[in-house]
Amino acid sequence: MAKNTSLYFRIVEGRSLPVKDVSGTSDPYCIVKVDNEVVARTATVWKNLNPFWGEEYTLHLPTGFHSLSFYVMDEDTIGHDDVIGKISLSKDTIGAKVKGLDNWLNLTRVDPDEEVQGEIHFSLELLRDAKGVGLRCHFIEARDLAPRDISGTSDPFARILFNNHSAETSIIKKTRYPHWGETLELELETEELSEGGTVTVEVWDWDMVGKNDFLGKVEIPFACLHKTPLVQGWFRLLPLGNNEDDAGGKLGALRLKVRLVEDRILPSMYYQPLIDLLVQSVISPAEVEDGSPLTMLEEVTTVESRQDVAMTLVKIYLGQGLVVPFLDYLNTREVNHTLDPNILFRSNSLASKAMEQFMKAVGMLYLHEILKPIINRIFEEKKYIELDPCKIDLNRTRRISFKGAVSEAEVRESSVEMLQGYLSNIVESIIGSVTQCPPVMRVAFKQLHKRVEEQFPEQENEDVKYLAISGFFFLRFLAPAILTPKLFHLRDQHADTRTSRTLLLLAKAVQSVGNLGLQLGHGKELWMEPLHPIILYSVASVKDFLDKLIDIDSVSEVPQRAVFLPSVTVKEGYLQKHKAESPQLLSRFSFKKRYFWLSSETLSYAKTPDPWQVRSSIPIQCVCAVERVDENAFQQQHVLQVVTQDNDGKMHTIYTQCKNVNELNQWLSAIRKASIYNRRMLPFFHPGAYRSGKWTCCLQADRATSGCSRTHSAVTLGDWSDPLDPDAETQTIYKQLLQGRDKLRKQYVEAEMTTEEENRVNSGLLPDGADCSVELLKHRQAAAVRLLGVVLDLEQAHATFQRQEREEAGSLILTP
C-alpha cells in the first residue's frame, strides 16, 4: 500500500521583529526547509519590522518527512545575511492538528548544535567469548551531513561512546558523504552487561583551530543488544536535544498556516467500483434531480473542502476523458435550480468551483500566453497609478512635467492614460486568442452557453448566456491572475505596494469588462468613471470573442495521465548550462546562458528562443534522476542535474544553474512531474560532480560507482500541473464520503414515509405525480445504499492492509 504525503503551508506575516540594520529597521525574508533542504524562499520586505508575505506552497512528499522549519533572515547588500530566528515544527506536531495549524508562533534562537541533518550507516554488535565481552561497531559511511566549513563541506569523523569507553574513526576531509569502512571495538567489564545505559554514536566535524562542530548523534538502548546482538542499518542523525528558547518573544513572531495530509493509497482495483459510480453519474444521468453519487457528494462537502473536492473531481474526469460531461452535469443542475438569472453561478457551489478549477487545470498555459507579456511590462515599469482622490500621494509620484509640482488632476490624467493602455492591450490579447484557447475549454463553455440559453430564452435575458461564460472566464480566471500574478505563476515574487495598486485597478476594470459594463455607475467607486468609455467600447468585442470561442465542434476526450498534450510546452526560460566539454575552464566561466523548453516528451535548449535556432533535445523517457547539486561541486549555488540513460545503457548528466532557489525548485518539480512514469528512475545519485578523477561529494575515484545519496524523484511542488493520479484522487473522494457517511445514511437510507403517506400510496389516494415522488425516494435510497456499500468496502480494505502492516512492523525489533 503506497503512502501519499502532502504538506500545505502559508507564511502569512511577521510581527515585532528585532532591528538588524543601522537604519533602525530590518529587511526580512523567510527560508523554508523540509528536513534541512531548502524548499522555498519568500520575497524580501524592505525596511519593515512587521512584514506581510502571504506566500503559500504545497509539497508532495511520498517518502514523508521529519520536520518543517521556517528561518527569518535579514537581507544585507554587503556581507552575509543575518539570522533573526526560526520556528521548527515536527511532523507529529503538525499531524496532531486535524484541521491544520493556524497560529502566531514565537521565533527561537538558532543553535548550531540543533542544526543537524543526514544519516549514518553502521552496525553494532555485542561480543561474548572466552576472552571477555565487548562492543564492536563497524562504521561504513554517512550521507547528507551538515556543511560546517566555509567551503560548503565538513571534515567528519565518528565516535562511539558507552559508559566511560569511547573510540573514534579517522577524519575524512572535505566531504559531506564520508566512507570510513572502519571497525572499532570497546572492551567492557562483565558487570556492565547488567546495566541499562545507552550506546551513543556521534558524528563531528574536525576543526584545526577552535573546537570541533557537532554533526549529530544516534542513541541505541543497550537493552536492544541483549535481544538482538547485531543491530545494523541507516540511522537518522539527531540533535543534542537542547530545549528551544523562544527568548520571551523578543525575536518576534510569525503567523503560519500549516496542514498535513497523509493518505495510504490502495491498489487500483479497490477504487474501481467508486470510479464506476462517478462515471455512471455523468454518462447516463436519469434526470438532474436524481440521487447520484455527485449530488450526494456535494451535500456532504463542507465549504472549506469544496475547492479541493472540485479539483479532485476535475482530475478524475480528465483522466477518464469525461470532464465536459461532468461539468455539463453540474452546470445543468445549477442552471435548472436558478430562477433569477442575476444570481446565476454567484455562490461557491460545486459547479462554480469545478469550473474554476477546470480552467486552472487546462487553461493555465493559455493564461500565460495572453497575460504574461503585459504583467511583465507592468512590473518592469513600476508606474505610480492612482484614481481614488483619497489615496493620491503627490510625494510618491515621479515628476510628470518639468513645469513644476505635479497636481492631483495631472496624476489622475496620467493614471487614466496608462490604465487605458494596459486594459486595451489585455482586451486585444484576449479577443485575438480564440485559436489558442484549449479546445476542451471551448467545448465546456459551449455546453454552458447552451444550458443557460435553454433555461432563460427570453429576449430580456439575452446577455445572460454571455455573462455565464464571462463570469468564469473574466471574473474567476483572468481578474484573479492579474490581481495576484504570483499565485498563477506569472511572476516569481509578489508585487510591491505601487505595482499591487496598479494591478488592483486593472483587475477591477477587467471585472467590469467581464460584466459587459452592466454595473457601471452603480457602485461606490465613482472615481473609476474615467475608464467607463473604454470598458463600454470593449463590450462588443468581448461578445464577438465569446461567440467565436464557442463556435467549435465537440472534441473527443481521450483518457490520459497528464493534464497537457505531449507537445505542449509546460515550462520555459533561460538557464545557465554547464559546458561539460570544457572541464579546464574555471567554474564561473563554465556555465553558458541557454533557453530551455520542457514538454512531457522532451527537454530541449538553444542559444535563444528564436524559432530559427537549432535545438538540442533530451527525451524525457530517458531521464533517470533530477536532483540538486552541492554548492562545492562548481562553487555555484542553485545548480540542478538531469541524469539520463541512452539506449546503450550509458549514463549522461547535464548541469544547469538557476537564478534562485525558487526557480531551482520549480524546474526540479516540473522535470520530475514530466518523468514521473519513467521506469528507469535511479534510487541513488551523486550530489557532486566528477572532477579531477573523483566525485566531489563522496571522494570516490570510480566514476561508475553507485550514488552516495538517495534520489527525490517523487518530491514535487503541488500546483495545476500535477500529473493525474486516479488512485490518490479517488482516495480523496472516499475520505470525503467517509466523513459524511452518517449524514447520507440519515438523509437517504433511513428516510421513510409516514404511516399516513404509506396508507395513501396503498389506497391510491395520493394526488397525480405523488407516486413519482415515492419512486424517486426509493431510487435515491437504492443509490445511497450502493454508494455507502462501496465506501464500506474501501474502509474494510484499508483496515486489512493496516493490520498487515502492523504485523510486519511487529516482527522487527528495531527499525533503523
C-alpha positions in Angstrom: 0.0 0.0 0.0 1.6 3.3 -1.2 1.9 6.3 1.1 1.0 9.8 -0.1 2.0 12.8 2.0 1.2 16.4 1.1 2.3 19.4 3.1 0.5 22.7 2.7 1.9 25.8 4.3 1.3 29.6 4.1 3.7 32.2 5.5 1.2 34.9 6.4 3.1 37.7 8.2 5.6 38.6 10.9 5.4 41.0 13.8 7.8 42.7 16.2 10.9 41.6 14.5 14.2 42.9 16.0 16.2 45.7 14.4 19.2 44.4 12.5 20.2 47.4 10.3 21.8 50.7 11.3 18.8 52.4 9.8 16.7 51.2 12.8 14.8 48.6 10.8 15.3 45.2 9.0 14.8 43.7 5.6 13.2 40.4 6.4 12.6 37.3 4.3 11.8 33.7 5.1 13.6 30.5 4.1 11.6 27.2 4.4 13.3 23.9 4.9 11.9 20.4 5.0 14.4 18.1 6.8 17.1 20.8 6.2 16.6 21.0 2.5 15.5 24.5 1.3 12.2 24.3 -0.5 11.1 27.9 -0.7 12.2 31.5 -0.1 9.8 34.4 0.3 10.3 37.8 -1.1 12.2 40.4 0.9 10.1 43.0 2.6 12.3 46.1 2.8 12.6 48.2 5.9 9.8 46.6 7.8 9.6 45.0 11.3 6.0 43.8 10.7 6.2 42.3 7.2 3.4 40.7 5.3 4.2 37.9 2.8 1.0 35.9 2.2 3.0 33.3 0.3 1.7 29.7 0.2 3.2 26.4 -1.1 2.2 22.8 -1.4 4.7 20.0 -1.3 4.2 16.4 -2.3 6.4 14.2 -0.2 5.7 10.5 -0.9 8.5 9.3 1.4 7.4 11.5 4.3 9.5 13.9 6.3 10.5 14.6 9.9 10.5 18.4 10.4 9.4 21.7 8.8 11.5 24.8 9.7 11.0 28.5 8.9 14.0 30.8 9.2 13.6 34.5 9.3 16.6 36.3 7.8 17.6 39.9 7.4 18.9 40.6 3.9 22.2 42.6 3.7 23.5 44.1 0.5 27.1 43.7 1.7 28.2 40.6 3.5 26.2 37.6 4.8 22.6 37.9 5.7 21.7 37.9 9.4 19.7 35.2 11.0 16.9 36.6 13.1 15.3 33.4 14.4 13.5 30.2 13.4 10.4 28.1 14.0 10.7 24.3 13.8 7.7 22.0 13.7 7.9 18.3 13.8 5.7 16.1 11.7 3.9 14.8 14.8 3.2 18.4 15.9 1.6 19.2 12.5 -0.2 15.9 12.2 -1.8 16.4 15.6 -3.9 19.3 14.3 -6.6 17.6 12.2 -7.7 20.8 10.6 -4.2 22.2 10.4 -2.3 24.8 12.4 -3.1 28.5 12.2 -1.3 30.4 14.9 1.2 33.1 15.8 4.4 31.3 16.9 7.4 33.0 18.6 10.8 32.8 16.9 13.5 30.9 18.7 17.3 31.4 18.6 19.3 29.3 16.1 21.5 26.8 18.0 24.3 25.3 15.7 24.1 22.0 17.7 20.5 21.7 16.8 21.1 22.3 13.0 21.9 18.7 12.2 21.0 16.6 9.2 21.8 13.4 7.4 22.1 9.7 8.2 24.9 7.3 9.2 25.3 3.7 8.2 26.8 1.4 10.8 26.5 -2.0 12.5 26.7 -2.5 16.3 27.4 -5.9 17.8 27.6 -7.2 21.3 30.6 -9.7 21.6 30.7 -12.5 24.2 33.5 -15.1 24.2 36.1 -16.7 26.4 38.3 -13.6 26.4 35.5 -11.3 27.7 32.8 -9.1 26.4 32.8 -6.0 24.2 31.1 -3.8 21.7 32.1 -3.9 18.0 31.0 -1.0 15.8 31.6 -1.1 12.1 31.3 2.4 10.6 30.5 2.2 6.9 29.5 5.6 5.7 27.4 8.7 6.2 25.4 10.9 3.8 24.0 14.4 3.6 25.8 15.7 6.7 25.5 19.4 7.6 28.1 21.6 6.0 30.2 23.3 8.7 33.1 24.7 6.8 33.2 27.8 4.6 33.8 25.6 1.6 30.3 24.1 2.0 31.7 20.7 3.2 32.9 19.2 6.5 35.7 17.1 7.8 33.7 14.4 9.6 34.8 11.7 12.0 32.6 9.3 14.1 32.8 8.3 17.7 31.2 5.6 19.8 30.6 6.0 23.5 29.3 3.7 26.2 29.8 4.5 29.9 33.4 5.7 30.2 34.5 3.9 27.0 35.0 5.6 23.6 36.7 5.3 20.3 36.9 7.4 17.1 37.3 6.8 13.4 39.7 8.6 11.2 38.9 12.0 9.8 37.7 12.2 6.2 38.4 15.7 4.9 36.2 17.9 2.7 33.1 15.8 2.3 29.5 15.5 3.5 29.4 11.9 2.3 32.3 10.1 4.1 33.2 6.5 3.6 35.0 5.1 6.6 34.9 1.3 6.4 36.4 1.1 9.9 35.7 -1.3 12.8 36.1 -0.1 16.4 35.9 -2.2 19.5 35.2 -1.3 23.1 36.3 -3.8 25.9 33.6 -4.0 28.6 33.6 -5.3 32.1 31.2 -8.3 32.7 29.2 -6.3 35.3 28.5 -3.7 32.7 26.3 -6.2 30.8 23.6 -5.9 33.5 23.5 -2.1 33.3 20.9 -0.3 31.3 22.5 2.7 29.7 22.7 3.8 26.1 25.2 3.3 23.4 25.8 6.7 21.6 27.2 7.2 18.1 28.2 10.8 17.4 29.5 12.5 14.2 31.7 15.6 14.5 33.3 18.0 12.1 37.0 18.3 12.8 38.5 21.8 13.0 42.2 22.6 13.1 41.5 25.8 15.0 38.9 26.0 17.7 36.5 23.3 18.9 35.0 20.6 16.7 31.5 21.1 15.4 28.7 18.7 16.3 27.0 17.0 13.3 24.5 14.7 15.0 24.1 11.6 17.1 22.3 8.2 17.3 21.3 6.6 20.6 20.8 2.8 20.9 19.4 1.4 24.2 21.9 -1.2 25.5 18.9 -3.5 26.2 18.4 -3.8 22.4 21.7 -5.5 22.1 20.6 -8.2 24.6 17.6 -9.0 22.4 19.4 -8.6 19.0 23.2 -8.9 19.3 23.7 -7.4 15.9 22.0 -4.1 15.0 22.7 -2.6 11.6 21.3 -0.2 9.0 20.9 3.5 8.2 20.1 5.8 11.2 18.9 9.4 11.1 21.2 11.8 13.0 19.5 13.6 15.8 20.4 16.9 17.5 21.7 17.2 21.1 18.2 17.9 22.3 18.7 21.3 23.8 15.4 22.9 24.7 14.5 25.7 22.3 14.2 29.1 23.9 11.7 31.5 22.3 13.5 34.4 24.0 10.2 35.5 25.5 9.0 36.8 22.2 12.0 39.2 21.9 12.8 37.8 18.4 9.3 38.4 17.1 6.8 36.0 15.8 5.4 34.5 12.6 1.8 33.8 11.7 1.8 30.4 9.9 -0.9 28.2 8.4 0.3 24.6 8.1 -1.7 21.4 7.2 -0.5 17.9 6.7 -2.5 15.4 4.6 -1.4 11.7 4.8 -3.1 9.0 2.8 -2.4 5.4 2.3 -3.2 4.5 -1.3 -4.7 1.1 -2.0 -4.1 -0.8 -5.3 -6.2 0.5 -8.2 -8.6 -2.5 -8.2 -10.1 -1.3 -4.9 -11.0 2.1 -6.2 -12.6 1.0 -9.5 -16.1 0.5 -8.0 -16.2 4.1 -6.8 -14.8 5.4 -10.1 -17.5 3.4 -11.9 -20.3 5.1 -9.9 -18.8 8.5 -10.6 -18.6 7.8 -14.3 -22.1 6.4 -14.4 -23.4 9.7 -12.9 -22.4 11.7 -16.0 -22.6 9.1 -18.8 -26.3 8.2 -18.2 -27.9 10.5 -15.7 -31.6 9.5 -15.3 -32.6 13.1 -14.5 -31.0 16.1 -13.0 -32.8 15.6 -9.7 -31.7 12.0 -9.2 -29.7 11.0 -6.2 -26.4 10.3 -8.0 -23.1 10.0 -6.2 -22.2 13.5 -7.3 -25.2 15.1 -5.8 -24.7 13.2 -2.6 -21.0 14.2 -2.5 -21.9 17.8 -2.8 -24.3 17.5 0.1 -21.6 16.2 2.4 -18.9 18.6 1.2 -18.0 21.4 3.6 -17.4 24.9 2.4 -13.7 24.6 3.4 -13.1 21.4 1.4 -15.2 22.2 -1.6 -12.4 23.6 -3.7 -10.2 20.6 -3.0 -13.0 18.2 -3.8 -13.8 20.2 -7.0 -10.2 20.0 -8.3 -10.0 16.3 -7.4 -13.2 15.6 -9.4 -11.9 17.6 -12.3 -8.8 15.5 -12.4 -10.7 12.2 -12.1 -12.9 13.1 -15.0 -10.0 14.4 -17.1 -8.3 11.0 -16.6 -11.5 9.3 -17.7 -11.9 11.6 -20.7 -15.3 12.8 -19.4 -14.6 16.2 -18.0 -17.0 18.0 -20.4 -20.0 15.7 -19.5 -19.0 16.1 -15.8 -19.1 19.9 -16.0 -22.3 19.8 -18.1 -24.0 17.7 -15.5 -23.1 20.1 -12.6 -23.9 23.2 -14.7 -27.2 21.8 -15.9 -28.2 21.1 -12.3 -27.1 24.6 -11.2 -28.9 26.3 -14.0 -32.2 24.4 -13.5 -32.1 25.3 -9.8 -31.7 29.0 -10.5 -34.8 31.1 -11.1 -33.2 34.5 -11.0 -30.6 34.9 -13.8 -28.9 37.7 -11.9 -27.6 35.3 -9.3 -26.6 32.5 -11.7 -23.3 30.9 -10.5 -22.8 33.6 -7.9 -22.5 31.1 -5.0 -19.5 28.8 -4.3 -21.3 25.7 -5.3 -19.6 22.5 -6.5 -20.5 23.6 -10.1 -18.8 27.0 -9.7 -15.7 25.6 -8.0 -15.4 22.8 -10.6 -15.5 25.3 -13.5 -12.9 27.4 -11.7 -10.5 24.5 -11.0 -11.1 23.2 -14.5 -9.9 26.4 -16.1 -6.8 26.3 -13.9 -6.1 22.7 -14.8 -6.3 23.0 -18.6 -6.0 26.7 -19.3 -3.0 27.9 -17.3 -0.6 27.9 -20.2 -3.2 29.7 -22.3 -3.5 32.3 -19.5 0.3 32.8 -19.5 0.2 33.4 -23.3 -2.3 36.2 -23.1 -1.4 37.8 -19.8 2.3 37.3 -19.1 3.7 40.0 -21.5 1.5 42.7 -20.1 2.1 41.6 -16.5 5.8 41.7 -17.0 5.6 45.1 -18.5 3.6 46.4 -15.5 6.2 45.0 -13.1 9.1 46.5 -15.1 7.6 50.0 -15.5 6.5 50.4 -11.9 4.4 53.4 -12.7 2.6 55.3 -10.0 -1.1 54.9 -10.8 -4.0 56.1 -8.7 -7.6 57.2 -9.5 -9.0 57.5 -6.0 -8.6 61.1 -4.8 -8.5 60.0 -1.2 -5.4 57.8 -1.9 -3.3 60.1 -4.2 0.0 60.8 -2.6 1.8 63.6 -4.5 5.1 62.8 -2.7 5.2 59.4 -4.2 4.8 60.5 -7.8 7.6 61.0 -10.2 7.8 64.3 -12.0 5.3 64.1 -14.9 6.0 67.7 -16.1 9.0 70.0 -16.0 6.8 72.9 -15.3 6.7 72.4 -11.5 4.9 70.3 -8.9 2.5 67.7 -10.1 -1.1 68.3 -9.4 -3.7 65.8 -8.4 -5.5 66.3 -11.7 -2.3 65.5 -13.6 -1.8 62.3 -11.6 -5.3 61.2 -12.4 -5.0 62.1 -16.1 -1.7 60.2 -16.3 -3.1 57.2 -14.4 -6.2 57.0 -16.7 -4.0 57.1 -19.8 -1.7 54.3 -18.5 -4.6 52.1 -17.3 -6.4 52.6 -20.7 -3.2 51.4 -22.4 -2.8 48.4 -20.2 -6.5 47.5 -20.5 -6.5 47.9 -24.3 -3.5 45.5 -24.6 -5.2 42.9 -22.4 -8.5 43.1 -24.3 -6.7 42.9 -27.6 -4.7 39.9 -26.4 -7.9 38.2 -25.3 -10.0 38.7 -28.4 -7.2 37.5 -30.6 -6.7 34.3 -28.7 -9.6 32.2 -29.8 -7.5 29.5 -31.5 -5.0 29.5 -28.6 -7.8 28.5 -26.1 -7.7 24.8 -25.3 -10.4 23.0 -27.3 -11.8 21.2 -24.3 -12.2 24.6 -22.5 -14.1 25.9 -25.5 -16.5 22.9 -25.7 -17.2 23.3 -21.9 -18.2 26.9 -22.5 -20.3 25.9 -25.5 -22.3 23.5 -23.3 -22.7 26.1 -20.6 -24.0 28.6 -23.2 -26.5 26.0 -24.4 -27.8 25.2 -20.9 -28.2 28.9 -20.0 -30.0 29.7 -23.3 -32.4 26.8 -22.7 -33.2 28.0 -19.2 -33.5 31.7 -20.0 -34.7 32.0 -23.6 -36.5 35.4 -23.0 -35.3 38.4 -25.0 -34.6 40.4 -21.8 -32.2 37.7 -20.7 -30.2 37.9 -24.0 -27.0 38.8 -22.1 -27.3 36.0 -19.5 -25.7 33.4 -21.8 -22.7 35.7 -22.3 -22.5 36.6 -18.6 -22.4 32.9 -17.6 -19.2 32.4 -19.6 -17.6 35.8 -19.0 -18.3 35.4 -15.3 -16.0 32.4 -15.2 -13.5 33.5 -17.8 -13.0 37.1 -16.7 -14.1 37.2 -13.1 -12.8 33.8 -11.8 -9.9 33.3 -14.1 -8.3 36.5 -15.6 -9.0 39.0 -12.9 -7.6 36.9 -10.0 -4.5 36.2 -12.1 -4.0 40.0 -12.8 -4.5 40.8 -9.1 -2.1 38.1 -7.7 0.2 37.0 -10.6 2.5 35.0 -8.3 -0.3 32.6 -7.4 -0.8 31.9 -11.1 3.0 31.5 -11.7 3.0 34.6 -13.9 5.8 36.1 -11.6 8.3 34.6 -9.2 7.6 37.3 -6.5 4.6 39.2 -5.2 4.3 42.8 -6.4 5.5 45.8 -4.4 2.9 48.2 -3.0 2.9 50.5 -6.1 2.6 47.7 -8.6 -0.1 46.0 -6.5 -2.3 49.1 -6.6 -1.9 49.2 -10.4 -2.8 45.5 -10.7 -5.9 46.0 -8.4 -7.2 48.9 -10.5 -6.6 46.9 -13.7 -8.4 43.8 -12.2 -11.4 46.0 -11.3 -11.5 47.2 -14.9 -11.3 43.6 -16.3 -14.1 42.6 -14.0 -16.2 45.4 -15.4 -15.5 44.2 -18.9 -16.5 40.6 -17.9 -19.8 42.1 -16.5 -20.3 43.6 -20.0 -20.4 47.0 -18.4 -23.9 46.4 -17.0 -22.9 47.5 -13.4 -21.0 50.6 -14.3 -22.0 53.6 -12.2 -23.9 51.6 -9.7 -21.1 51.0 -7.2 -19.4 53.2 -4.7 -16.2 53.7 -6.7 -17.3 56.6 -8.8 -13.6 57.6 -9.3 -13.4 54.6 -11.8 -15.7 56.6 -14.2 -12.9 57.8 -16.5 -12.4 54.2 -17.5 -16.1 53.6 -18.4 -15.8 54.6 -22.0 -13.1 52.1 -22.9 -14.9 49.4 -20.9 -18.1 50.0 -22.8 -16.2 50.2 -26.1 -14.7 46.7 -25.3 -18.1 45.0 -24.7 -19.0 44.5 -28.3 -15.5 42.9 -29.0 -15.9 40.7 -25.9 -19.3 39.4 -27.1 -17.9 38.7 -30.5 -14.9 36.9 -28.9 -17.3 34.7 -26.8 -19.4 33.8 -29.9 -16.2 32.7 -31.7 -15.0 30.9 -28.6 -18.0 28.6 -28.6 -18.0 28.1 -32.3 -16.4 24.7 -32.2 -17.5 21.1 -32.8 -17.3 18.7 -29.9 -13.9 17.2 -29.4 -13.4 13.6 -28.4 -11.8 13.4 -25.0 -9.1 10.7 -24.6 -8.4 9.2 -21.2 -5.0 10.5 -20.2 -2.4 10.6 -17.4 -1.3 14.2 -17.9 -3.2 17.4 -18.0 -1.5 18.7 -21.1 -0.9 17.2 -24.6 2.6 15.8 -25.1 3.6 18.6 -27.5 2.6 21.5 -25.2 5.5 23.4 -23.5 4.8 23.3 -19.8 7.8 25.4 -18.7 10.4 27.5 -20.5 13.0 30.1 -19.7 16.7 31.0 -19.6 19.1 28.8 -17.5 22.9 28.6 -17.3 24.1 25.3 -18.8 27.4 23.8 -17.8 29.9 23.2 -20.6 30.9 19.6 -19.8 33.2 19.6 -22.9 35.4 22.2 -21.3 36.5 20.9 -17.9 39.6 23.0 -17.9 37.6 26.2 -17.5 37.2 27.8 -14.1 33.8 27.0 -12.7 32.4 30.5 -13.0 33.2 30.5 -16.7 31.9 27.0 -17.5 28.2 28.0 -17.5 26.7 29.5 -20.6 23.2 31.1 -21.0 20.8 28.9 -22.8 17.0 28.9 -23.4 15.2 25.8 -22.2 11.8 24.3 -23.1 10.1 21.4 -21.3 7.3 19.3 -22.5 6.1 15.9 -21.5 8.2 14.5 -24.3 11.5 16.5 -24.4 13.7 18.8 -22.5 15.4 21.0 -25.2 17.6 24.0 -25.3 19.1 26.6 -27.7 21.1 29.8 -27.5 18.0 31.9 -27.8 14.2 31.3 -28.0 14.2 32.4 -31.7 12.4 29.7 -33.8 15.3 29.5 -36.3 17.8 28.4 -33.6 18.9 24.8 -33.7 17.8 23.0 -30.6 19.4 20.2 -28.7 16.9 17.8 -27.2 16.8 15.2 -24.4 13.9 12.6 -24.5 12.0 12.7 -21.2 11.7 8.9 -21.3 15.5 8.7 -20.9 15.5 10.7 -17.7 16.7 8.7 -14.6 17.1 11.4 -12.0 16.5 15.1 -11.4 18.4 16.4 -8.4 20.1 19.3 -6.7 23.9 19.7 -6.9 26.1 20.5 -3.9 27.4 24.0 -3.9 31.0 22.9 -3.6 30.8 20.9 -6.9 31.2 24.0 -9.0 31.4 26.7 -6.3 28.0 27.8 -7.6 24.5 27.9 -5.9 21.2 26.7 -7.3 22.6 24.1 -9.7 20.5 21.1 -10.7 21.4 17.9 -12.7 19.4 15.8 -15.1 20.7 12.3 -15.3 19.8 10.3 -18.5 20.5 6.9 -19.9 20.8 6.2 -23.6 19.8 3.1 -25.5 23.2 1.6 -24.9 22.8 1.9 -21.2 25.4 4.7 -20.9 24.7 7.4 -18.3 24.9 11.2 -19.1 24.5 14.2 -16.9 23.5 17.8 -17.8 24.1 20.5 -15.2 22.1 23.8 -15.2 22.1 26.8 -12.9 19.0 28.7 -11.9 18.7 32.3 -10.7 17.5 31.5 -7.2 16.2 28.7 -5.0 12.6 29.2 -6.1 13.4 28.8 -9.7 15.5 25.8 -8.9 12.6 24.1 -7.1 10.2 25.0 -9.9 12.4 23.3 -12.6 13.2 20.3 -10.4 9.4 19.8 -9.8 8.5 20.4 -13.5 11.0 17.9 -14.9 10.2 15.3 -12.1 6.5 15.6 -13.0 7.2 15.1 -16.7 9.3 12.0 -15.9 7.2 10.6 -13.1 6.1 7.5 -15.0 9.6 6.6 -16.2 10.5 3.0 -15.3 14.3 3.5 -15.1 14.5 6.1 -12.2 17.6 5.7 -10.1 17.4 5.1 -6.3 20.7 6.9 -5.7 22.7 9.7 -7.2 25.8 11.7 -6.7 25.1 15.3 -5.5 28.5 16.3 -6.6 30.3 16.3 -9.9 33.1 14.0 -11.2 36.2 16.2 -11.4 39.9 15.7 -11.2 39.4 11.9 -11.1 36.9 11.7 -8.2 33.4 12.6 -7.1 33.4 15.9 -5.3 30.7 14.6 -2.9 31.9 11.2 -1.6 35.5 11.4 -3.0 35.2 8.0 -4.7 37.5 7.5 -7.7 35.3 5.1 -9.6 33.1 7.2 -11.9 30.6 4.3 -12.3 30.2 3.8 -8.5 26.7 3.9 -7.2 25.4 7.2 -5.9 26.0 8.2 -2.4 22.6 10.0 -1.7 19.0 8.9 -2.1 17.1 10.4 -5.0 13.9 12.5 -4.5 12.1 11.8 -7.8 8.6 12.0 -6.4 9.1 15.1 -4.3 7.4 17.9 -6.2 5.6 21.3 -5.7 1.9 20.9 -5.8 0.1 23.1 -8.4 -2.1 23.0 -11.5 0.5 21.0 -13.4 0.3 18.0 -11.1 0.1 14.7 -13.1 -3.2 12.8 -12.9 -3.2 10.1 -10.2 -6.6 8.3 -10.3 -5.9 6.2 -7.2 -4.8 9.2 -5.0 -7.7 11.3 -6.3 -10.3 8.6 -5.7 -8.9 8.2 -2.2 -9.6 11.9 -1.5 -13.3 11.4 -2.6 -13.5 8.3 -0.5 -12.3 10.2 2.6 -14.9 12.9 2.0 -17.7 10.4 1.7 -16.5 8.6 4.8 -16.7 11.8 6.8 -20.3 12.4 5.5 -21.4 8.8 5.8 -23.7 9.3 8.8 -25.4 12.3 7.1 -26.0 10.3 3.9 -27.4 7.3 5.9 -29.9 9.5 7.8 -30.9 11.6 4.8 -31.4 8.8 2.3 -31.3 5.2 3.7 -33.2 5.9 6.9 -35.6 8.3 5.4 -39.1 6.8 5.4 -42.6 7.8 4.6 -45.0 8.4 7.4 -47.8 5.8 8.1 -50.4 8.1 6.6 -48.4 8.5 3.4 -48.0 4.8 3.1 -51.7 4.2 3.5 -52.4 6.8 0.8 -50.0 5.1 -1.5 -51.5 1.7 -0.9 -55.1 3.0 -1.4 -54.2 5.1 -4.4 -55.3 8.3 -2.8 -52.2 10.3 -3.5 -52.5 13.2 -6.0 -51.2 12.9 -9.5 -47.4 12.8 -9.6 -47.0 11.8 -5.9 -46.3 8.2 -6.9 -43.3 9.5 -8.9 -42.0 11.2 -5.7 -42.2 7.8 -4.0 -40.3 6.1 -6.8 -37.8 8.9 -6.7 -37.3 8.4 -2.9 -36.8 4.6 -3.5 -34.4 5.3 -6.3 -32.3 7.6 -4.1 -32.3 5.1 -1.3 -31.0 2.4 -3.6 -28.3 4.8 -5.0 -27.2 5.7 -1.5 -27.1 2.1 -0.4 -24.8 1.3 -3.4 -22.5 4.3 -2.6 -22.3 3.5 1.1 -21.6 -0.1 0.2 -18.6 1.0 -1.9 -17.4 3.2 1.0 -17.7 0.3 3.4 -15.7 -2.0 1.1 -12.9 0.6 0.9 -12.9 1.1 4.7 -12.5 -2.7 5.2 -9.7 -2.9 2.6 -7.8 -0.1 4.4 -8.3 -1.9 7.7 -7.0 -5.2 6.2 -3.8 -3.5 4.8 -3.2 -1.6 8.0 -3.4 -4.8 10.0 -0.9 -6.4 7.7 1.5 -3.5 8.1 1.3 -3.7 11.9 2.0 -7.4 11.8 5.0 -6.8 9.6 6.2 -3.9 11.8 5.8 -6.1 14.9 8.2 -8.7 13.5 11.0 -6.0 13.5 12.6 -5.5 16.9 14.4 -2.3 15.8 13.8 -0.2 12.8 16.8 2.0 11.8 
